């Protein structure tokens, strides 16, 4: 293998021998050769420095995974990242599944799900969980998100479950509320893993926070609280009224104290109501998702 440093050292040694040999090349010629050699050495050194700097920058752009949360895009404060890290560790201890969060300025293009699989394999992330894990990744360059399940965690994170999770955190991602989105992801992951552990993973037949139960319970609770509030206010208001309300203003006047000689109706104001026409936008937007056997991705 070519070693540039060895090449420079050997060249200097050869020049020294020529310089010391009185029967060798003339000193002027030696000087010219020496100057040419020095120029070549300087050019070579500058090239090496540039190559090393480029290698360092390229290495810095790569994801260096450490822990459960890898925030290379800098979306989280230190205390937020620590809180998420603690929750990920708790989920691992409870279910034996690695739950990961990865953010990057730019994953490099292509399909973010394939990039996530490379990261999972490259850093051997499932080593402590028998290959079981799930990863949520965010790339800021094109606003991509991806959710991929690995190993036995794919049972808990079915295609339906992944797409449902994505729809529940998409608004927070779009609004830039990344800590809220990641917290929601971990909370839902907890529910998914618990359901799978109990033998009832969420699927098209067993939906998560959908169906008639949730809206009915919510509606009944709302109506019940509203009825109680109205009853309390009416009782309070009735206790405040000490006089009976009259039907007209004339009844509040003393008899014979007011005489109206003329009356007329004047039109003073009018009200115009306008309704904004809804725009027809069929571009799909951030709601579109793409799924394969173990992953789901989209835009936010």
Backbone torsions as a table, in degrees:
resi	resn	phi	psi	omega
1	UNK	NA	137.5	-177.7
2	UNK	-71.3	125.3	178.7
3	UNK	-112.7	107.8	-175.8
4	UNK	-64.5	-34.0	-179.9
5	UNK	-66.5	-43.0	177.0
6	UNK	-62.8	-36.7	179.4
7	UNK	-62.4	-43.2	-179.5
8	UNK	-67.3	-44.1	-179.1
9	UNK	-61.7	-44.6	179.0
10	UNK	-63.5	-37.6	178.7
11	UNK	-63.8	-41.9	178.7
12	UNK	-64.5	-38.3	179.0
13	UNK	-64.8	-41.2	178.5
14	UNK	-62.7	-43.4	179.4
15	UNK	-63.2	-35.9	179.3
16	UNK	-66.3	-40.9	179.5
17	UNK	-65.4	-40.0	177.7
18	UNK	-64.0	-37.5	-178.7
19	UNK	-67.8	-38.0	-177.4
20	UNK	-80.3	-18.1	-177.9
21	UNK	-86.8	109.7	-177.8
22	UNK	-69.7	-22.1	-179.4
23	UNK	-89.7	-0.2	-175.8
24	UNK	-85.8	-148.3	-176.6
25	UNK	-71.2	150.3	-179.2
26	UNK	-62.4	154.5	-175.9
27	UNK	-61.0	-38.3	178.7
28	UNK	-61.0	-42.7	178.3
29	UNK	-65.2	-40.2	177.9
30	UNK	-60.5	-40.9	178.9
31	UNK	-62.2	-41.7	179.5
32	UNK	-64.9	-44.7	179.3
33	UNK	-62.3	-40.3	179.4
34	UNK	-61.7	-42.3	179.7
35	UNK	-64.7	-41.9	178.4
36	UNK	-62.9	-41.3	179.3
37	UNK	-63.0	-42.1	179.2
38	UNK	-63.7	-40.8	178.0
39	UNK	-61.4	-44.1	179.8
40	UNK	-63.3	-39.7	179.8
41	UNK	-64.8	-41.5	179.3
42	UNK	-63.0	-45.3	179.0
43	UNK	-60.3	-42.7	-179.8
44	UNK	-64.1	-41.1	179.3
45	UNK	-64.2	-43.5	178.5
46	UNK	-61.3	-41.6	179.1
47	UNK	-62.1	-42.0	179.5
48	UNK	-63.7	-41.5	178.8
49	UNK	-61.4	-43.7	179.6
50	UNK	-63.5	-42.1	179.9
51	UNK	-64.6	-42.0	178.9
52	UNK	-64.5	-40.3	178.5
53	UNK	-63.6	-41.7	178.1
54	UNK	-63.4	-38.8	178.7
55	UNK	-65.3	-39.5	179.3
56	UNK	-64.7	-43.6	179.3
57	UNK	-64.6	-41.7	179.8
58	UNK	-63.9	-40.6	179.0
59	UNK	-65.0	-35.2	-179.9
60	UNK	-68.5	-26.5	-178.6
61	UNK	-78.3	-17.8	-179.2
62	UNK	-73.7	152.2	176.9
63	UNK	-72.5	124.2	176.8
64	UNK	-109.9	97.6	-169.6
65	UNK	-78.8	130.7	179.5
66	UNK	-148.5	105.9	-178.9
67	UNK	94.7	-163.6	-178.3
68	UNK	-91.1	-26.4	-177.7
69	UNK	-117.0	122.3	179.6
70	UNK	-120.4	99.4	-174.5
71	UNK	-101.0	69.9	179.7
72	UNK	-71.0	-21.6	179.5
73	UNK	-84.3	-7.0	178.3
74	UNK	66.7	42.8	-177.9
75	UNK	-90.4	-12.5	-173.0
76	UNK	-119.9	147.7	169.9
77	UNK	-75.9	163.5	-176.1
78	UNK	-60.5	-42.3	-179.0
79	UNK	-70.1	-32.4	177.0
80	UNK	-66.9	-44.8	178.8
81	UNK	-62.3	-39.7	179.3
82	UNK	-64.7	-40.7	179.1
83	UNK	-64.4	-42.4	178.2
84	UNK	-66.1	-40.1	178.2
85	UNK	-59.9	-42.4	179.3
86	UNK	-63.3	-41.7	179.9
87	UNK	-68.0	-39.6	176.9
88	UNK	-61.1	-40.9	178.9
89	UNK	-64.8	-39.3	178.6
90	UNK	-63.5	-42.5	179.1
91	UNK	-63.5	-39.0	177.9
92	UNK	-63.5	-43.1	-179.9
93	UNK	-68.0	-31.0	-177.3
94	UNK	-80.6	-37.4	-171.8
95	UNK	-121.7	-7.5	-179.0
96	UNK	69.6	25.3	179.9
97	UNK	-124.6	132.7	177.5
98	UNK	-78.5	125.6	178.9
99	UNK	-114.4	114.8	-169.9
100	UNK	-116.9	151.3	173.6
101	UNK	-129.5	126.1	-179.1
102	UNK	-130.9	129.8	172.1
103	UNK	-123.0	144.8	-178.9
104	UNK	-145.5	147.6	175.4
105	UNK	-63.1	-37.3	-177.7
106	UNK	-160.9	120.0	-178.2
107	UNK	-82.8	-5.6	173.3
108	UNK	106.3	-3.1	178.1
109	UNK	96.2	170.0	-176.6
110	UNK	90.1	-143.0	179.8
111	UNK	-102.3	121.2	-177.1
112	UNK	-62.9	-26.4	178.8
113	UNK	-65.4	-39.8	177.2
114	UNK	-65.0	-38.2	177.1
115	UNK	-63.0	-41.2	178.3
116	UNK	-62.8	-40.3	179.5
117	UNK	-65.7	-36.4	176.6
118	UNK	-65.3	-42.9	179.3
119	UNK	-61.5	-45.0	-178.4
120	UNK	-61.8	-41.3	-180.0
121	UNK	-75.2	-42.5	-176.2
122	UNK	-61.3	-41.0	-177.3
123	UNK	-99.0	7.7	175.6
124	UNK	50.8	50.1	-172.3
125	UNK	-68.8	-24.4	-179.3
126	UNK	-92.5	15.7	-175.7
127	UNK	-62.6	-36.8	-176.8
128	UNK	-89.7	-2.2	-176.3
129	UNK	-129.9	26.4	179.3
130	UNK	56.1	34.5	177.6
131	UNK	81.4	4.1	-178.6
132	UNK	-90.2	127.5	179.7
133	UNK	-172.8	168.8	175.3
134	UNK	-143.6	141.2	-175.9
135	UNK	-132.7	127.5	170.2
136	UNK	-102.6	124.2	-178.7
137	UNK	-122.3	143.4	179.0
138	UNK	-127.3	128.5	174.5
139	UNK	-119.5	123.8	-171.5
140	UNK	-82.5	-22.3	-174.4
141	UNK	-58.0	-50.6	179.9
142	UNK	-115.9	14.0	179.4
143	UNK	54.8	55.2	177.7
144	UNK	-98.6	147.0	170.2
145	UNK	-133.6	149.7	179.1
146	UNK	-144.4	145.6	178.1
147	UNK	-132.7	115.9	-174.8
148	UNK	-127.3	134.6	175.4
149	UNK	-101.1	150.1	-178.2
150	UNK	-132.3	143.0	175.4
151	UNK	60.1	-140.6	-176.1
152	UNK	-68.4	-15.6	178.4
153	UNK	-67.4	-15.6	179.4
154	UNK	-64.7	-23.8	176.5
155	UNK	-66.0	-42.6	179.1
156	UNK	-73.7	-32.5	-176.8
157	UNK	-109.7	69.2	176.1
158	UNK	-70.3	174.1	178.9
159	UNK	-57.8	-45.0	177.5
160	UNK	-60.6	-46.4	-176.5
161	UNK	-63.2	-40.5	179.6
162	UNK	-65.6	-45.5	-178.8
163	UNK	-67.4	-35.5	177.3
164	UNK	-66.4	-43.1	178.0
165	UNK	-61.6	-44.3	178.9
166	UNK	-59.3	-41.6	-179.6
167	UNK	-66.6	-29.0	-177.6
168	UNK	-79.6	-24.7	-179.4
169	UNK	-106.4	-2.1	-173.5
170	UNK	-64.3	-39.7	-179.2
171	UNK	-62.0	-43.5	179.0
172	UNK	-64.8	-39.4	177.1
173	UNK	-62.9	-44.9	-178.9
174	UNK	-64.1	-33.2	-179.3
175	UNK	-84.5	-1.2	-179.0
176	UNK	78.9	13.4	178.0
177	UNK	-89.9	72.7	-170.1
178	UNK	-71.6	-38.2	179.4
179	UNK	-63.6	-41.7	178.1
180	UNK	-63.5	-40.9	179.3
181	UNK	-63.7	-44.5	-178.9
182	UNK	-68.8	-36.6	176.6
183	UNK	-64.5	-42.0	176.5
184	UNK	-62.4	-40.2	177.3
185	UNK	-59.0	-45.4	-179.4
186	UNK	-68.2	-37.5	178.4
187	UNK	-64.6	-43.8	179.0
188	UNK	-68.6	-38.9	177.3
189	UNK	-59.5	-38.6	176.2
190	UNK	-59.5	-46.4	178.8
191	UNK	-63.2	-42.8	-179.2
192	UNK	-62.3	-47.6	-177.2
193	UNK	-66.6	-36.8	178.1
194	UNK	-66.0	-43.0	179.5
195	UNK	-63.9	-41.4	179.0
196	UNK	-66.3	-37.6	178.5
197	UNK	-64.0	-32.5	178.4
198	UNK	-85.2	3.9	177.9
199	UNK	81.6	14.1	-179.8
200	UNK	-131.2	65.8	179.8
201	UNK	-65.2	154.7	-179.1
202	UNK	-77.4	126.5	-179.6
203	UNK	-140.1	-173.0	176.2
204	UNK	-60.2	-31.7	180.0
205	UNK	-85.2	-24.2	179.1
206	UNK	-124.9	87.0	-169.7
207	UNK	-82.2	154.9	-178.2
208	UNK	-99.9	117.6	179.2
209	UNK	54.5	39.1	177.5
210	UNK	-134.7	177.3	-180.0
211	UNK	92.9	-170.8	-172.9
212	UNK	-81.1	-25.2	-172.6
213	UNK	-62.6	-48.7	-174.6
214	UNK	-63.1	-51.2	179.4
215	UNK	-65.6	-33.9	179.7
216	UNK	-67.3	-46.2	178.8
217	UNK	-61.4	-42.7	179.4
218	UNK	-63.5	-44.2	-178.7
219	UNK	-64.5	-43.9	179.3
220	UNK	-63.3	-42.6	179.4
221	UNK	-62.9	-40.6	-179.6
222	UNK	-65.6	-47.0	-178.6
223	UNK	-65.1	-38.6	-179.9
224	UNK	-64.9	-45.4	179.6
225	UNK	-67.2	-36.1	178.0
226	UNK	-65.1	-43.3	179.6
227	UNK	-62.3	-42.7	178.8
228	UNK	-64.0	-41.5	-179.7
229	UNK	-63.9	-43.9	179.8
230	UNK	-63.3	-42.1	-179.9
231	UNK	-62.7	-42.0	179.6
232	UNK	-64.2	-43.0	-179.3
233	UNK	-65.2	-41.4	-179.5
234	UNK	-64.0	-42.1	178.4
235	UNK	-63.6	-42.3	179.7
236	UNK	-64.6	-41.7	-179.1
237	UNK	-67.6	-39.3	-179.9
238	UNK	-64.4	-36.2	178.4
239	UNK	-68.3	-24.0	-179.7
240	UNK	-81.4	-22.8	-178.1
241	UNK	-83.6	115.6	179.2
242	UNK	-105.3	-9.5	179.1
243	UNK	-126.1	154.3	179.7
244	UNK	-83.5	133.8	-179.2
245	UNK	-75.0	134.8	178.6
246	UNK	-88.7	161.2	-176.3
247	UNK	-82.1	-28.3	-177.5
248	UNK	-139.5	163.2	-178.1
249	UNK	-70.5	-30.5	-177.5
250	UNK	-63.0	-26.5	-177.8
251	UNK	-71.8	-15.2	178.4
252	UNK	-89.6	-5.3	-179.9
253	UNK	-93.2	148.4	176.8
254	UNK	-72.8	136.2	-176.0
255	UNK	-57.2	127.6	177.8
256	UNK	82.9	1.7	-177.7
257	UNK	-91.4	-7.6	-176.9
258	UNK	-140.2	132.9	178.9
259	UNK	-130.6	124.3	-179.1
260	UNK	-103.8	115.0	-176.6
261	UNK	-85.5	-26.5	-177.0
262	UNK	-152.9	149.2	177.3
263	UNK	-146.6	148.2	179.0
264	UNK	-156.1	159.8	178.0
265	UNK	-103.2	126.4	179.6
266	UNK	-113.2	133.7	177.2
267	UNK	-86.6	111.8	-174.9
268	UNK	-105.3	-41.8	-173.6
269	UNK	-134.6	158.6	170.4
270	UNK	-140.2	154.6	-177.1
271	UNK	-119.2	131.4	177.7
272	UNK	-118.3	125.9	178.2
273	UNK	-104.0	131.9	178.9
274	UNK	-121.5	137.5	178.3
275	UNK	-115.3	126.2	-178.5
276	UNK	-69.5	132.6	178.9
277	UNK	-75.9	125.5	-178.6
278	UNK	-67.6	142.8	178.7
279	UNK	-85.7	142.4	178.1
280	UNK	-91.8	104.2	-178.2
281	UNK	-120.1	106.1	-176.6
282	UNK	-110.0	23.0	-176.0
283	UNK	-75.8	-13.0	179.0
284	UNK	97.1	-47.1	175.6
285	UNK	63.5	-149.7	-174.2
286	UNK	-81.2	-3.8	-176.4
287	UNK	-81.7	-13.2	-176.9
288	UNK	-72.9	139.6	179.3
289	UNK	-130.3	153.4	176.3
290	UNK	-126.3	127.7	-176.5
291	UNK	-126.2	147.0	168.1
292	UNK	-124.9	-159.9	-172.5
293	UNK	-63.8	-30.0	-175.5
294	UNK	-130.9	0.1	-176.3
295	UNK	-142.9	157.5	177.1
296	UNK	-136.9	140.2	-179.6
297	UNK	-142.7	166.4	179.2
298	UNK	-176.4	-168.6	178.5
299	UNK	-111.5	155.9	176.9
300	UNK	-132.1	NA	NA
